[in-house]
Amino acid sequence: MRWVGRVVLVLAIVIASGWLWLRSSLPDSNETIRADGLSAAVTIVRDAHGIPTVRAANERDAAFAMGWLHAQNRLFQMDLARRYGAGRLAEWFGARALKNDRFVRTLGLYQAAEQQLAALSPEARAVLEAYAAGVNGWLAQRHGALPLEYYLIRAAPEPWKPTDSLVWGKLMSLQLAGNFRGELYRARLLQRLKPEDIDILYPRYPKDGPITLTDTRELLRGLPLDAIYAALPPELGPAFASNNWVLDGKHTVSGKPMLANDPHLGLTAPGVWYLARIETPELKVAGVTAPGVPFVVLGHNEHIAWGFTTTTGDVEDTYIEKLDPNDPNKYLTPDGSQAFTTRDEEIAVRGGAPVKITIRETRHGPVVSDLGGQDADAAAPGTVLAVATTWLMPDDRSPEALWLVDKAKNWDEFRGALKLFVGPQQNMVFADAAGNIGFIAPARIPIRAKGDGYMPSPGWTDDYAWTGFIPFDQLPQTYNPPSGRLVTANNKIVPSSYPFFISRDWDAPNRAIRINQLLDAKPKFAPDDFAVIQADTLSLMAQDLLPIMLRISPPSSRAARAMDRLKSWNFHMDRDLVEPSLFAAWLRETTRGLFADRLGPGFAEYWGPRPLAVHGILTEHPDWCESSGKGGTQVTVSVTPSTAPADCASLLAASLDRALDDLAKRYGDEMGGWSWGRVHPAHFENQFWANVPMIGSFFDLAIPDDGGSDTVNRADMRYADDVEPFAAEHGPGLRMIVDLALPQQARFLITPGESGNVLSPHYSDLMRSWRDFAWVDFSGPADGDSTELAPKAGP
């Protein structure tokens, strides 16, 4: 049997050799590399978490180094994003990626990025070209393996182009300004419900706003909106959620302004952000970059700090276009029929024949109803749907605005840079070392002749046309307000007297209210105090809804125990408590009971906490309880005084029993074992490995987490996911606190780590620090692992 030992030895050697080869994909340290494209040597010093400080002679050399670093650490993430934005995923993943490719090619994201590049100044283009040279320099000189993903799909990276960097911004616009998706969804609901029902489902609708057009409802009746909506790829993430605030020096311990920001996006592995400090003789800037992009997106320099939250400004409209009855290749306009603009594209498909598509555009934009296939034409032969967007316009210079913000020294320069910003609209807070604070929400916001873009509008008339854009000087903005405080959390930012329409998609004000409550609690704040606010877990949603929900009599002894726990709960969504699990599960089943039967196929998209809608039904529209399904469970309960009507009490009782059954099935019968951290882990899914059978789950990351859907420390979940309905999938992938007295000691946290390489120790080494608010020292290492990039022609 001596041969068995030899076989085992050979296999061990092969496995060890393969492992060592794959580990050669990790960055080397303490080396000097000569590269084309540099004017002078660049030094890169990394700290214990792999976070780099780049020291360069000028900004182009710094951009080159950032391209090199991003390629070292996040190459596959960058490659996947540019392929998504170019509609080229099917080249790697075959027919299953065709839906994504058709969608982004219909929108023309990559063409828009190419037009954007041409609109940038020569100086901004030069920085993007230097960055691309850095990416390509690493590709040309790497002496180890590529990231493991490339070998599994038998692919290799292509050279990087400046346009590839700009696609990232288009993808962010698609994610953060995706109002047209909401228009299509509400149009689907309108085919099933009455217009007044939409107002109950979306109670933020203004009381004095116009009711949905009856004519529009009739025009939508024939369109197969379910098929069209199904042809859209899954959402990249929820449309909004972030916090930022700033105090002037009168309200801080240091006497200088202090700024906090925690933008919320999908929790993924690798994460959205990459931390870096960049130093040149002219500029010292620190914060987060996005892999694929050379600029610091959020952060500070020596003079100013800035942070973003999403405004939810409505910069997209869906138009119903009437076809010319005499020529289906034309559509109607106020000036007569007009031919569609068309372009033919061919999508290469791995393992299959190429797919040819013809994309049509109207004067408003791309025809998205074509995504529904032949069914769309057959069901509604006289109409199509086209989408107008600001961020697909060819003169979008938003990337240049971010580049100029990095270099701004004061409010005038900061504000001047943002005149180039098209979208997606962001609430931007500002602070400077001179003691000033400010706020502005820049973007190109359309002015509509009529309507508010909440539903698809007639496109054959100019009655609903965009007549212009809100002038920059009239966008929401303020400088050194008397209160000395500015807070945004996706809440409404303008009073009713504001002369222009911005949005109807404001988030509930819970986070903004809570931040202001906490800022009211002390006269002066230090960075530690801001960290406490970012970590706050009080749920105003639970504080509002639970007193109403708890008015019922318990339908069982188990329900009575659960209700007793909830009655003594402090409403904090802390991971060691059971009560958050009880509340979240009960609210999940309540929303199922209220909305599942009414919304039918559209319920899964709507399924979420929906606190305003639930509150409105329980207090003002109890008829919805009477006509909603009880999830197949009929429960007879007694109703206590001052409670909701009997049908709502019955629905709540049935929902509570279903919730307790669900928790017991998932986590065992012992209620004490249902801690929120166990029920509600923060889940960082790797978009590639999640689709690899057997081994893919090893590279997903999870950690018990605090917070909930409406807490300042936000950790949103997706109720419709039956596997992990309470797992946090959306939250603050970045946390930042900057005291302008010592900006070099700013605090940052990203998650799960700096590297996207699953073999790297920095793939997930920041995850626990992020959860526990163990801040990274980001003052820049004086020494450490060092790489020098030197010009090839140098000495």
N, C-alpha and C positions, 0 to 999 in steps of 0.2 A: 504493500500500500504506500510505498515510498513516493509513488507518482502523485498521490493525493496531496501530500505536503508540498510537492513542487508546484502543482496547479494553484494551490492556495497562495503560495509565495508569489507566483507570477501575477495572480489577480491583485494581490496586495500592492505589488510594485506598480502595476498599471493604474490602479485607483489612486495611489499616492502621487504618481507622476501626473495624472490628470488633474488632481487637486492642486498640486503645485503650479501646473501650467495655468489653470483658471485663476489662481491667486496672483499670477503675474499681471492680471488686469487691474490690480490695485495700484494707486500712485506710488512712485518711489519718493523717497525723501533725501534731503542732503545731497543733491546732485546739481551739476551745471549742464545745461542743454543749450546748444547753439541752434538758432531757428531763423529762417528767413522771415522778414516782415517787421523786424524791430529796428528802431533807430538807436536804442541804447539798452543797457542791461536792465532787467526787471528782477526784483527780489520778491519771492513769495514765502512768507513765514506762516506756518500753521500752528495752532494751539492744540491742546490735548483732545479736542473734539473735531479736529480737522478743519476748523474755521480759519480761513486765510486772511492775512493782511498783505495787500499788494502794494509795493513801493516802486513807482515808475517815474521816468523823467518827464512824461507827458501823458495826456489822456488817451492818445491812440495806442501807445504802448501798454497802458493800463487795460484798455479794451482787448488788446491782443491777449494779455495774460488772463483776463476773465474768460475769454473763449477757450483758452487752454485748460483752465481749471474746470469749467463746466463740462468740457469734453471728457476730462479725466474722471469726473465724479457723477455726471448725470447724462452720459451720452445717449443711452437707450431711451430715457425719458424725453430728451430733446427730439430724438429721431421719431419717436411715436407721435409726438405732438405735431411736428411739421407734416408728417404723413396724414394725420387726421385733417389738418387744415388744408392740405392739398387734395384731399379725396383720393388717397393712394394706399389705404389700408388693405384693400383686397389684393394688392400685389404681394403682400406678406401672408395674409390670413384667409384668402380665398373668398368664396361666395358669401360667407356669413358676414363679411364686412361691407357688402355692397350697399346696404341701407345707409350706412354712414357716408360712404363715398358719394352716392347719388345726392344726398342732402347737401353736403358742403359744396359740391360742384354746382348744384342748382343755385345756391346762394352766391357762388363765385368768390369764396374767401381768398383763395390764392391770387386770383386776378386782382382783387381789391388790394392785397398786400403789394403786388407789383406796381400798381398805380400809386400807392402810398409812398413807396420808395422813390419814385420819380418826383413826387411833390416835396420831398424833404430838401433841406438846404445841403449844399455840398459838404459843409462841415459835419452835419449829422450823418450823412451817408458815409463819410470817411471813417467815422467811429464804428459804424456797422460793418464796413469792409475790413477794418482792423480786427474786429471781433471774429468775423468769419475766417480771417487768416489765422487767428489763434486756434480756432477749432480744427482747421485743416492742418495746421502745423502739428498739432498733437496726433492727428490721424496719420500723418506722414512719418512721424518719428517714433511712434509708440514701438516698444520692443517686447511687449507682452501680449497676452490674450485680449480679445475683445470681451465686453461683458457677456456673461453666460447666455443671455437671451438670444443673442445673434446666432449662436451655434445650434440652439434648439429649433430655430425657424430657418436655419440654413440661409442666412442673409448677411449682408455687410453694409456698413454705412456709406452713403454717398457724400461727396464734398459738400460743405456747408455754404450757403449763399446768404447775402444780406436779407433777401426776401423771406428766408426761412425764419429769421428773427422776428419779423413783423407779423407773421402768422400768429404768434403767441398772443399779440394784442387783439387780433380778430377773434380768436377763440375766447378770450376773456370777455369781449363785447357780446359774443353769442351767449355766454353763460350769464352775465350780469345784466344784460339789457334785453333778455329774451321775452319781451312783452308780446310779440306776435304769437308765440306759442300759447300764452294765456288767452289771447283773443280767439284763437282757434278752439281752445278748450271750452271757453264760455259759449262760443257758437254751437259747439256740440251739445252743451247742456240746454241751450235755448231750443234745440230741436225736440227736447224731451219735456222741458219745464216751461212755466209761464215767466214772463219778464220779472214779475214781482218776486218770484222764487229766487232769481239770481241775486236780488237785493238782500235776501235773508242769508243766502250762502256766503255772500261777500258784504258784510254789514258796514264795511268802511265806505261803501258807496255813499256819496253825499246826499243828505236828505232832500236838498233842493235841486239835485242833478236831474238831467233828462232821463226819462225811461227809455229803455232799449227800443229802437225803431221797429215798429210793426212791419214796415216794408222790408227792412233788413231780414227779419225773421222769415218772411215769406220767400225772399230770394235765397236764403240758406237752406230752405226745406229740401230741395232736390239734391244738394251736394252730399256725397258720401264722406262726411267729415270724420267718421270713425276710421275709415280706410286711410284718409289723408293724414290724420293724426298718428295712426299706427305706423305710417311710413317715416315719421320723424325718429331719429335715434333717441336713445334715453337721454334725459337731461344730464348735462355735465354736472349739475349741482343745483341746490335751491337758489332762487334768484337773489336773495339778499340775506344779510345778517352780518353786522360788524358794529363795533363800538369805537368811538374816539371822543376825547375831551381834552380841553386845555384850560389852564388857569393862569392869570397874570401874576406878577411877582407879589402883589399885595396879599395873595392867598396861598403863598408857598413859604416854607421855612427858609429856603435859600434866598428869597427876595427876587428870584428870576422866574420867568414863565416855566411851566412844566406841562408836558404833553404826553398823553397815553393813546395807544392805538392797538386794537386787536381785530384785524379783519378776519371774517369767518368764511371759509370755503370748505369744499369736501375734504375729509380726512383720508389721505392716501399715503401709500408708501411706494416710492419716495414722495415727500411732500411737495407743495407748490413752490416753497421758497428756499433760497440758498443764501446763507449769511456771508457777508464779505465786508472788509474795510479796504478802501482804496485811497492811497496817498500819492499825490504828485506835488511838485513845488507850488502849483496854483490852487490845489484843492485837496481837502481831506473829507471824504464822505463815507458813511457807514450805514449799514442797514441790510435789507433783503433785496437780492436780485432774483430774477426768474431765469432758470436754466434755458438758454437760447437767446437771452437778451443781455446786453452789456451794462444797462443803466441800473442804478439803485432805484427801486420803485418806491419804497417806503423807508424813511430813516432820517438822517440828519447830516449836516456838514458842520463846519466850525461856527457858522453864523445862524443857521435856521434849523428847525425840525418840522416835519410835516407828517400827516396821517390821513388815511382815507376810510370812508364807509360808503356803501352804495346808496345813491339817492333814490333809485328806482324810477328815475325820470323816463317818461314814455317817449322813446325815440324810434319807435317802429309802429307802423300801421299796416293792417291787412285790407286790401281793396277787392271788392267784387267787381270783376270786369265783365261786361257784356260782349259777346262775340258778335261780329257783323253777320246777320242772318243770311247775307248773300255770299259771304266769303269767310269760312272758318279760320283762315290764316290771318284775319284782321280782327281788331277789337274796336269798340266804340269810344270816342272821346268827344269833348265839346266841339272840336273842330272837324268832326267827321270820323270815318273809320281810319285806322292806322295799322300798318303791318307790324306784327311781332318782330322784335329783334331776336334772332336765333343764333345759337352756336352749337356745333356738334362736338361731342367729347367721347373719347374711348377710354374705358376703365379696364386696365389689365387685371385679370383675375387668376390668382395662383391655382393651378390644377384645372382650369377651365378656359373656355373661349372668351376673348375680350367682349365686353358689353358696350354697345354704342348707345348713347343717349343724345337727344336733342333738347336743349334747354331754351325755353322761351322767356322773354322779358317784355313787359309793357313799359309805359312811361313812368310807372311807379316803381317797378323793380321786378325781380324774378317771379315766375309763376310757380308757386309752391303746390298748387293743386295737382300738377302733373306728377307729383310724387305718389299720388293715389293710384297711378296706372290707368289702364283703360276704363276701369270702373268709374272714374271721375267724369270722363267725357260721356259715357253711356248714361249715367244717372242725371247729370245736369248739363246737357249738350249746349246750353246757351250761355254758360258762365264759367269763369275761371277765377282763382284767387291769386293775387300778386301781393308781394310784401315790399313796402318802402322802409328803408332804414337810413339813418344818418351816417352810421359808422362804415357803410359800404361805399360812401361817396369818395371819388378819386382824390380829393384835396385834403383828406384826413392826415393831419400832421401831429397826432397825439403822441407818438413816440418821441418826436423832437421836443414836445412840451416837457416830457419827463426828463429828458436829457438836460434841458435848460433849468428845470427845478433843482437838479443835483447841484448846479453851479450858482444858484441864486443866493444873494447875501442879505436881502431885505424883502419887505412886503411888496414893494413896487416891482422888483425883479421876479419874485415868485408869481405875482398876479400877471405880469407881462408875459411870462412863459406860458401861462394857462390860456392865453388868448388863442393859442394854437390847438388847444385840447378839444377834440370833437366828441369823444365818448369812449366807454359808457360813462354817464354822468356820475360823479363822485362828490360826496361831502368832504371837502378838504379842510382840515384845521392846520393852523400855522402858528409857530412861535419863533421869536428870535432873541438873540443874546442881548439886544438893546432894550428888551423889556416889552415888546409888542406881541399881541396875539391877533389872529384873524381867522375868518372862515369864508369860503367861497365854494359854490357848486357849479363848476364849469362844465360846459358841454354845448353841443348844437341841439337846442330843443325846438322842435317845430311849433309854429303858430298855425292853428287850423282855422280854416274859414268857418267851420261848423263842426260840432261834435267834439269828442274827447278821445277817440281812438280806442275805446274800451271794447268795442265790438267791430267786426268787419264793416266797412262803409262802402257805399256806392262809388265806383271808380270811373264811370262813364260821364260824370258831371264834375265840375270844379267846386261844387257846394261843400265838399269835405276835403278839399285840397290843402296842402301846405302852402301858406302864403308868404312864409319867411321863417326866420328863427329869432328867438328872444335875443335882443342885443346884449352883448357881453356886459356892458355897464349896468344892465337891469337884471342880470342873473342874481339869485340870492347870494348876498355877501355882506360881511361886516368887518370892521377893523377897530380893535380896542373898544369893545362894548362896555358900557358903564358897569355892568355886572361883574366884569373881570372873569367871566366864565363862558365857555362854549361847549355844548354837548350835542353829539348826534349818535343815533343808534337806529338808523333806517326809519325813524319817525318822520312825521310831517314837518317840513322845515320852513314853510311859509304860512302866514295867516290867510284867512279867507279873503282879505282885502287885496292880496297880491294880484296884480292885473293880468297875469298869464297863467295858463294851465301847464302844470308840470307832470302830475301823476295822480292816479287814483289807487296806486298799489303801495301806499305807505304801510309799513309794518305796524303792528300794535305797539303802543308807546311804552310797554312795560319796562324794557331795558333802560330807555331814556329817563323814565320816572324814577327808577331805582337808583341810577347813577346820580341824579340830582338829589335824591334823598340822602345819599351817602356824602355828597359834597356839601350838603347843608349841615352835616353833623359836626364839622370842625371848622375853626377859623383859618387854619393854615395846614398845608399838606407837604409831606416829604415823599420821596419815591416809594418807601415802604407802605405808605398809606394808599398810594395809587395801586400798588400790587394787591392790597386787601380788597379794593373795589373790583379789580379785574377777577378776583377769586370768589366774588360774592355769589351765593347760590339761592338766594331767596326767590321763590316763584310767586309773583303777583297774580299769575294765572290761577294757581292753586288757592291763593288767598281769596280770590274773587269767586271761583266756582264751587269750592268745597262746601261753604256754608249752605249753598243751594242744594247741592247733591246730598248732603248729610241730613236733610229734613225728612227723608223717607224713614219708615220703620224698617229695621233689618229683616230680610226675608228668611234668614237662617241664623243659627248660632254662630257659624263660621263668619257670616257677613257681619254679625254683631261685634265679633272680636276685631275684625278689620276696621269697622267704623269707629270703635273705641280708640284704636290706634290713631286713626286719622283725626279724631276730635282733639287729641292732645298734641298733634304734630305742630312744629314751628314753621312749616312751609319751606324749609331749606332742603334742597335736592342734594344731600350729602351722601357719599357712597357707602357709609356705614349704617345708614338708616333703612328700615323696611318701608316706611310710609311713602316715600317717593315711588316705589314699585307699585304699591296699592293704588295710589292716585293715577299714575300713568296708565296702568292696565285698565282701571275703571273708565277713565276718559276714553281710552282706545275703543272699548266695547260700546260706550255711549255713542260715540260718533258712528260706529258701525250700525247701531240700532236706529239712529236718526236719519242716516243718509244713504245707506247701501241700497235699499229698495227704490228710493226716489231717483237716485243717480244712475242706477244700472251699470252698464259697462264703463261709465266715467267715474265710478266711485273710487277705484284704486288710485287715480291721480289726485283726487281731492282728500283722500284719507290722511288726516293729520290731527293734531290737537284741536285746531279750529276754536279757540276759546271764545272769540267774539260771537261767532255763529251759535255755538252751544248756549252761551249766556242769553243771547237774544231769544232763542227758542224757549228755553226754560222759564224766561220771565215775561216775554211779550208774544210769543207765537206758539202756545201749547198745542195748537191744532196739528203741528208737525209731529208731536209725540203720538197723537191719536192715529194719524195716517201712516206712520212709519212702521217698519217691521220690527219685531222683537227678537230677531235672530233665531226664531224657531223655539224660543223658550217663553212660555206663558207663566207669569208669576202673579199671584194675588197678594196684595199688600194693603195694610191699613195706612191711611194718610194722616199725618199729624197736622195740627193747626198751622196756618201760615206757610203751607208747603205749596209746591207746584201742583197743578191739576193731577187728577188720579192717573191719567194716561202717562204723564211724564214720570210720576212716581213709579208706576209699573215698569216703564222702560228703564229707569235708573236701577231699579231692583234687579231686573233681569240682567242688565249689563254688569252689575256688581257680581252676581253669581257666575256669569260667564268669565269675567276677569279672574276671579279666584280659581275657577276650574283651570283656566289657561296657565296661571302661575304655578299651580300644583302640578300640572302635567309637565311643565318645563323644569321646575326646580325642586320638586318634592312636596309632600304634604305639610311639612313643618313651616309655618309662616315666618318663624324667626330666621329661616335660611334664605329669605327672599331679599337680601340686602340690595340696595340700589347699585352698588359697584358690581355685584354679580350679574344682575339683570341688565345693567347698562354699561357695558365696557365700551371704551373708545376703540373703534375698529378701523385700522388703517389698511385698507385693501390695496394690494398691488394689482394694477389693472391688467398686467400681463400674466402674472403667475396665478391669479384667480381663475384663469381659464385653462390652466394646465392640470390635467387629471392626476390624482394620487399625490404628487409632490407639491403642487401649487400652494396648498394651504400652509405649508411650512414657512412661507415667506410673507404671509399676512401677519399683521401685528395687532395685538389687543392689550388693553390695560384697564382695570376697573377705574371708572371716572366719576366725577361729580358733575353737577349742573343738569339743566334741562332745556327745553325748547325756548323758554322765555327768560332765563336767568342771565345775568351779566356774564358769568362764566358759562357761556352757551355751549350746549352739547345736544344738538338736534338729532332726531331719529326719524325713521320712516316706518310708520305704522303698517303699511301695506306689505312689508317684508315679513312673511310668516315664519321665516327661519330665525331672524333676529330683529323682531319689531321694535325693541327698545335700545338697541346698540347705537351709540353715538357715531354718526357718520359725517357730521358737519359741525365745524367749530373753529376756534381761533388757532389756526396753524401758525400764526405769528402773534407774539405779544411783545410790546415795546413800551418803554417808559424813558423819556428824555427830560432831564433837568438842564435847562439852558445855562445854569451856573457852571456845570461841569459836563458838557455834552460828550466829552470823551469817555465818561463813565456811564453812558446810557446802558440800560438793561434790555436784553433781547432774549427771546425764547422761540425756537422753531421746533417742529416735530415731523417725523420721528428722528431724523439725523441729517447730516450734511451730504451723505453719499447715497446714490441710487443703486450701488453695487451690492447685491445681497450677500456677498462674501466679505464685505468691509465691516470692521468694528464700528464704523460711523453710520451704518445703515439704520440703527435704531438706538444709539446710545444717548440721545437727547429726550427720548419718550418719557421716561420717569421724571426727569428734571422738569419737563414741560407740564406734566400732570401735577407735580408737587410745587410748582413755582420756585424751583431752585435755579435762580437766574444765572445765565452764562456771563462771565466776566468778559466784556467785549471792548475793553480799553485798548486791545491790540497787543500781542505778545512782543516783548523786547527781543526775545530770542526763542529758539525752538527749531523744529524740523524746517529746513530752509531749502528752497529750490531757486536757482538762478537761471533765468532765460536770457541768453546773450545773443546779440546779432551774429550771424554766421561770418560776416566779413570783419568782425571785431578782432581784437588781439586775443 
